[in-house]
């Protein structure tokens, strides 16, 4: 028989892998709710046009797309923001602003499999819609950084690289980049870490930029920090105005207690054309992995997709890279003992009483399982130990005769007996707080 294997780039989640994923999603949900975000979700299958309207037809080759039985062109969702825009567009007038929503969808892209990038992944999306003030941008980044802290990562292990497309636009226009070429120049800048400089210079020349402008583009992307920006362009009013806004953003981050994680880095533009303002990426400090998280302001996207004028900011944080980083630093928690009680029984009478005991234990909110077959007590206790049970409850002929159950603490081996009618309350008192 031919062995059936999973598809390339897709994962099987055995219990230990699922425990890591559940832990991460628990952190995501906890921090999101602490920041006042409400959870939403959408369908995993959407009309293909939802994505081509945002990213153009070229996106199709990266999607799992097909024609359904109704003749509609559809795709498995590669990202959540278009669905968010569509959903908000339906109820825009009725929603209280700002909208603070989060989701944890599974996303699908037909891409080359590599470390940190698969063909499916789970992703946290946090978005704030309907607010223009830069304080909203700061609060969003603070949430992303607090997720890092909640997993045990600190500022020596994770860095937030922050930039602002409006600052870059003002600088590029000042040094002679035509306004019509800005998006194309951003695309070149986005490849700084992945392609040789001479190739990128040639691309800028193909766009019609003069040599001085080309040199100025690279000089600008090497600027780090507000002081460097002010020293270089402080006497250019159009740039200075934007730099002042970025400085306000950093002041907010300082007051929110996260600025120690942040580096101003104008080489960050984010590859997607819909970003309009402050953008950021979270990276492991050694830059050995892919970006942990990325996002920023996208004020025009809801108009493009849903036809509504609403400012917006958001980010996506995938589970693949973050899980790898936590594993590298030994920060993934070990799967805990999940089983509260293993009920051991001997003989038909013991089985009847064991089933009743398991029912009572489960009714208290504790977990309990029992042996299905009549086996030696030693074998049953061995199973209890292998399953990580915290307590073994033993019901045999002697216990039946005395109307008592024997409770064994599996970590110490200590035993004691309690009447059947006190078994549930005793276990609840001992195990109820986990």
C-alpha positions in Angstrom: 0.0 0.0 0.0 1.3 3.5 -0.9 2.0 5.6 2.1 -0.2 8.7 2.3 1.7 11.8 3.3 0.6 15.3 4.2 0.9 18.0 1.5 4.1 20.0 1.3 4.1 23.1 3.5 1.2 21.9 5.6 1.5 20.7 9.2 0.1 17.9 11.3 -0.4 19.0 14.9 0.2 16.1 17.2 -0.7 16.8 20.8 2.7 18.3 21.7 2.7 20.6 18.7 -0.9 21.6 19.3 0.0 22.4 22.9 2.5 24.9 21.7 0.0 26.4 19.3 -2.7 26.6 22.0 -0.2 28.3 24.3 0.7 30.9 21.7 -3.0 31.6 20.9 -3.7 31.9 24.6 -1.0 34.6 24.8 -2.4 36.3 21.7 -6.0 36.4 23.1 -4.9 37.5 26.6 -2.9 40.5 25.4 -5.5 41.4 22.7 -8.3 41.5 25.3 -6.1 43.4 27.8 -5.8 46.1 25.1 -9.6 46.1 24.6 -9.8 44.3 21.2 -12.9 42.2 20.4 -12.5 38.9 18.5 -14.1 38.3 15.1 -13.7 35.8 12.3 -14.6 35.4 8.7 -14.9 32.5 6.1 -11.7 30.7 5.0 -13.0 30.9 1.4 -13.7 34.3 -0.3 -14.4 35.6 -3.8 -11.1 35.9 -5.7 -11.9 39.5 -6.5 -11.5 40.4 -2.9 -7.8 39.8 -3.2 -7.2 40.9 -6.8 -9.0 44.2 -6.0 -6.4 44.9 -3.3 -3.2 43.3 -4.9 -3.9 43.0 -8.6 -4.1 39.9 -10.8 -0.5 39.0 -10.0 -1.5 37.8 -6.6 -3.4 34.9 -8.2 -0.3 32.8 -8.7 0.3 32.8 -4.9 -3.1 31.6 -4.0 -5.0 28.4 -3.7 -7.7 29.5 -6.1 -10.3 27.6 -8.2 -13.8 27.8 -9.7 -16.4 26.4 -7.4 -19.5 24.4 -8.5 -21.4 27.6 -8.9 -19.0 28.9 -11.4 -17.5 31.5 -9.0 -13.8 32.2 -8.9 -12.8 31.8 -5.2 -9.7 31.5 -3.1 -8.6 30.2 0.3 -7.8 33.3 2.3 -4.1 34.3 2.1 -4.6 37.2 4.6 -7.3 38.6 6.8 -7.3 42.3 6.1 -9.5 42.1 2.9 -12.1 40.1 4.8 -11.9 42.6 7.6 -12.4 45.5 5.2 -15.4 43.7 3.6 -17.0 43.0 6.9 -16.6 46.5 8.3 -17.9 47.9 5.1 -21.2 46.2 5.6 -21.8 47.7 9.0 -19.6 50.8 8.9 -22.3 53.2 9.9 -23.4 51.2 12.9 -20.0 50.4 14.3 -18.7 52.3 17.3 -15.4 54.1 16.4 -12.7 53.3 16.8 -13.2 49.7 15.9 -10.7 47.5 17.8 -10.9 43.9 16.4 -8.6 40.9 16.4 -8.7 37.5 14.8 -6.5 34.3 14.7 -7.2 32.8 11.3 -5.5 30.0 9.4 -4.2 31.5 6.2 -3.0 29.8 2.9 -0.5 30.8 0.3 1.0 28.7 -2.5 4.6 29.6 -1.9 8.0 28.0 -1.8 8.4 26.2 1.5 11.3 27.4 3.6 12.3 28.0 7.2 9.7 30.3 8.8 7.4 30.2 5.8 4.9 27.4 5.0 1.9 27.2 2.8 -0.4 27.5 5.7 0.0 29.2 9.1 -2.1 30.7 11.9 -1.8 34.5 12.4 -2.9 37.0 14.9 -4.4 40.1 13.3 -4.9 43.2 15.4 -6.6 46.3 13.7 -7.8 49.7 14.8 -10.2 51.3 12.4 -11.6 54.8 12.4 -8.8 56.7 14.2 -6.2 59.0 12.6 -4.2 60.0 15.7 -0.7 58.7 16.0 -1.5 57.6 19.5 -3.4 54.7 18.0 -0.4 53.7 16.0 1.7 53.7 19.2 -0.9 51.6 21.1 -1.0 49.0 18.4 2.8 48.6 18.5 2.7 48.4 22.3 0.3 45.5 22.0 2.7 43.6 19.6 5.6 44.2 22.0 3.6 43.2 25.0 3.0 39.9 23.3 6.7 39.4 23.1 7.0 40.2 26.8 4.2 37.8 27.7 6.1 34.9 26.1 9.2 35.8 28.0 11.1 37.6 25.2 12.9 40.9 26.1 14.5 43.8 24.2 17.8 42.0 23.8 16.0 39.2 21.9 13.4 41.1 19.9 13.6 44.5 18.1 10.9 46.6 16.6 12.1 48.3 13.4 9.9 51.4 12.9 9.7 53.7 9.9 7.2 56.1 8.3 6.4 56.2 4.6 5.4 59.9 4.9 8.9 60.7 6.2 10.5 58.7 3.3 8.2 60.4 0.8 9.1 63.9 2.0 12.8 63.0 1.8 12.6 61.3 -1.6 10.7 64.2 -3.1 13.2 66.6 -1.6 16.2 64.7 -3.3 14.5 64.6 -6.7 12.4 61.4 -6.8 9.3 62.1 -9.0 6.1 61.7 -7.0 4.8 59.2 -9.7 7.8 57.0 -8.9 7.5 56.8 -5.1 5.7 53.4 -5.0 8.3 51.9 -7.4 11.1 53.3 -5.2 9.5 51.8 -2.1 9.5 48.4 -3.9 13.3 48.7 -4.5 14.0 49.8 -0.9 12.0 46.8 0.4 14.6 44.5 -1.3 17.6 46.1 0.4 18.2 43.0 2.5 17.7 40.5 -0.3 19.4 41.8 -3.4 22.8 43.3 -4.2 23.1 47.0 -4.2 24.3 47.3 -7.8 21.1 45.5 -9.0 19.0 47.9 -7.0 20.8 50.9 -8.3 20.2 49.6 -11.8 16.5 49.3 -11.0 16.4 52.9 -9.8 18.2 54.1 -12.9 15.6 52.2 -15.0 12.9 54.2 -13.2 14.6 57.4 -14.5 16.3 58.6 -11.3 19.4 60.7 -11.6 22.6 59.5 -10.0 22.4 62.0 -7.1 18.8 60.9 -6.4 19.8 57.3 -6.4 22.6 58.0 -3.9 20.2 60.0 -1.8 17.7 57.1 -1.7 20.4 54.8 -0.2 21.7 57.5 2.1 18.2 58.1 3.5 17.6 54.4 4.2 20.7 54.2 6.3 19.5 56.9 8.7 18.7 55.6 12.2 16.9 57.5 14.9 15.2 60.9 15.2 18.4 62.8 15.9 20.1 61.6 12.7 17.0 62.6 10.8 16.9 66.0 12.3 20.7 66.5 11.7 20.3 65.6 8.0 17.0 67.1 7.1 16.0 69.4 10.0 16.2 72.5 7.7 13.8 71.0 5.2 10.3 72.1 6.4 8.4 69.3 4.6 10.7 66.6 6.1 10.9 68.3 9.5 7.1 68.3 9.9 6.9 64.5 9.3 9.9 63.8 11.6 8.1 65.8 14.4 5.1 63.5 14.0 7.4 60.4 14.2 9.0 61.9 17.4 5.6 62.2 18.9 4.9 58.6 18.2 8.2 57.6 19.9 7.2 59.8 22.9 3.9 57.8 23.2 5.8 54.6 23.0 8.1 55.8 25.8 5.1 56.6 28.0 3.6 53.2 27.2 6.8 51.6 28.4 7.9 49.8 25.2 10.4 52.3 23.6 13.4 50.2 24.7 12.4 47.6 22.0 12.2 50.2 19.2 14.7 51.2 16.5 13.9 53.9 13.9 15.0 52.3 10.7 14.1 54.0 7.4 15.0 50.9 5.4 11.7 49.4 6.5 8.9 50.2 4.1 6.9 47.0 4.1 6.4 45.5 0.6 2.7 46.0 0.3 1.7 49.2 -1.6 -1.4 49.9 0.6 0.6 51.2 3.6 0.3 55.0 4.0 2.1 56.0 7.2 4.0 54.5 10.1 5.1 50.9 9.4 6.9 48.5 11.6 8.4 45.0 11.8 9.4 42.8 14.7 12.5 40.8 14.3 14.7 38.5 16.4 17.7 40.6 17.5 20.1 38.4 15.5 18.1 38.6 12.3 18.4 34.8 11.8 14.7 34.3 11.2 12.1 35.9 9.1 10.1 38.9 10.5 8.0 37.9 13.5 5.4 40.5 12.8 4.7 43.4 10.4 2.1 46.1 10.0 1.3 49.8 9.9 -1.1 52.4 8.8 -3.3 51.7 5.7 -5.7 54.6 5.5 -6.9 54.0 1.9 -7.6 50.3 1.8 -11.1 50.3 3.1 -12.0 52.7 0.4 -10.5 50.5 -2.2 -12.2 47.3 -1.0 -15.4 48.5 0.6 -15.9 52.0 -0.7 -15.8 53.7 2.7 -13.5 56.4 3.9 -12.0 55.1 7.2 -8.5 55.4 8.5 -7.0 52.1 9.7 -3.9 50.5 11.2 -3.1 46.9 11.9 -0.5 44.1 12.0 -0.2 40.4 11.4 1.9 38.1 13.6 2.3 34.5 12.4 2.8 31.4 14.5 5.6 29.7 12.6 8.4 32.2 13.1 7.4 33.1 16.7 7.2 29.4 17.7 10.7 28.8 16.2 12.1 31.8 18.2 10.5 30.7 21.4 11.9 27.2 20.9 15.4 28.6 20.2 15.3 30.5 23.5 13.7 27.6 25.5 10.6 29.6 26.2 7.9 27.1 25.0 6.3 25.7 28.1 6.5 21.9 28.6 3.1 20.3 28.1 1.6 20.0 31.6 0.0 17.0 33.2 -3.4 17.2 31.6 -5.1 14.3 33.4 -6.5 14.7 36.9 -7.6 11.2 37.8 -7.1 7.7 36.6 -9.7 5.4 38.1 -8.5 1.8 38.6 -10.9 -1.0 39.2 -10.9 -4.8 39.9 -13.9 -7.1 39.3 -17.4 -6.3 38.0 -18.4 -4.6 41.2 -15.3 -2.4 41.1 -16.0 -1.5 37.5 -19.6 -0.3 38.4 -18.3 1.8 41.2 -15.4 3.1 39.1 -17.8 4.3 36.4 -19.9 6.1 39.0 -16.7 7.7 40.5 -15.5 8.9 37.1 -19.0 10.4 36.5 -18.8 12.3 39.8 -15.3 13.5 39.2 -16.1 14.8 35.7 -19.2 16.5 37.0 -16.9 18.6 39.2 -15.0 19.8 36.2 -12.0 17.5 36.7 -10.7 15.1 34.1 -11.0 11.4 34.7 -10.5 8.2 32.7 -10.6 4.5 33.6 -9.4 1.2 32.3 -11.6 -0.4 29.7 -10.5 -4.0 30.5 -10.1 -5.8 33.7 -6.3 -5.7 34.2 -3.9 -6.2 37.1 -3.7 -3.2 39.4 0.0 -2.8 38.8 -0.6 -2.5 35.0 -3.4 0.1 35.6 -1.1 2.2 37.9 1.6 2.0 35.3 -0.9 3.4 32.7 -1.9 6.2 35.1 1.8 7.1 35.5 2.4 7.1 31.7 -0.6 9.3 31.2 0.6 11.8 33.8 -2.4 11.4 36.1 -2.1 13.5 39.2 -4.2 11.0 41.3 -5.1 7.4 40.9 -8.4 6.3 42.4 -8.5 2.6 43.3 -11.7 0.6 43.6 -11.2 -3.2 44.3 -13.0 -5.8 46.3 -11.6 -4.5 49.6 -12.7 -1.0 48.8 -16.1 -2.1 47.8 -16.6 -4.1 51.0 -15.6 -1.0 53.1 -17.5 1.5 50.8 -14.3 3.4 50.4 -12.0 4.5 47.6 -8.3 4.6 47.8 -6.6 7.7 46.5 -2.9 7.6 45.5 -0.9 10.8 44.9 1.0 9.8 41.8 3.9 12.2 42.5 4.6 10.9 46.0 3.1 7.5 46.1 1.2 8.4 49.3 -2.2 6.8 49.7 -5.3 7.3 51.8 -8.9 6.1 51.9 -12.1 8.1 51.8 -15.8 7.1 51.8 -17.3 6.9 48.3 -19.6 9.9 49.0 -16.6 12.0 50.0 -14.5 11.1 47.0 -15.6 14.0 44.7 -15.3 16.8 47.3 -11.9 15.5 48.4 -10.5 15.5 44.9 -12.1 18.9 44.1 -10.4 20.3 47.2 -7.0 18.9 46.2 -7.1 19.4 42.5 -9.6 22.1 41.8 -7.1 24.9 41.5 -4.9 22.8 39.1 
